[in-house]
Amino acid sequence: MAQHRVQPAATGNPTRRQLREAGNAPTAAPAATDAPVAPADRRRGNPLARWGTRAGVLVTLAAVTVAIPLSQRPAASDETFTDAQADATLPSTVEALTSSASSVLPPASLLSSDATAVRAQVDVSRSEVREILPGCDGEAGTASANGQLPQGDLCYLWDGKTEIRADAAEALAELNAMWVTRFGTDLCLSSGYRTLAEQRAVKAQKGGLAAPAGRSNHGWGLAVDLCSSQTTGAQWEWLNENAPVFGWENPAWARPGGSGPYERWHWEFTKGVMADGEYYG
């Protein structure tokens, strides 16, 4: 009988069985190489790394945005006027309420070199005394005949129609101002200065109740007749008490028991009558 020998596999070449078994075995991971990674492989990199890069860029931009304005801010100077310094220069509430204005003019630093003249004008306007009768100078005037006084010696009173001599008018206007304060209305007047012709007419009308023409103190502009409503009661009493202070009186001859007719309405500027008028003592 023939004998079969199994020949040992050559050590140099793999057998078919070895090749077949090798083909069925799992493929081993390829060895790492130094070949460059393709661009597609780079795009499939780690996303956390990409966001970290972007965050770094944003932080850098923010730092630059803040740093530039700060570096360009001007340096503080000694002339900087802070809120605290402004508050220190303002008066307190008590000072503001209790203080009074010292002048109607603006601060001296705002005035021109002509400020002295401006201030002088203001001082003059403050010192001027308001005229009790606008346009009346209060001067007695020049000597003239009874009933023939020049218009320049006369002044119109508050009613706009009655005239008397200027000095007498000013004194009576002062009395009237007091009267208004007490009673709320002006003194009511029925007669003042009378020309020579007017004296004759009154004499012809009233007879013995009127002085002869040329002898009346109305002709000197030193007498007025009041309305009869002011010759009784509280108003009459007030006049007798206060009118003499301003130089006006109901003369003795016109009072009850006097030498002349009884005329409560007739009032005279005593100082002027004694100096220039017809004085009946």
PyMOL commands that set and color helices and strands:
alter all, ss='L'
color gray80, all
select helices_A, chain A and resi 16-24+39-43+47-72+83-89+93-98+108-110+115-127+151-153+166-183+196-209+217-220+228-230+233-246+252-254+270-276
alter helices_A, ss='H'
color red, helices_A
select strands_A, chain A and resi 154-156+163-165+189-191+223-226+248-249+266-269
alter strands_A, ss='S'
color yellow, strands_A
deselect
rebuild
show_as cartoon
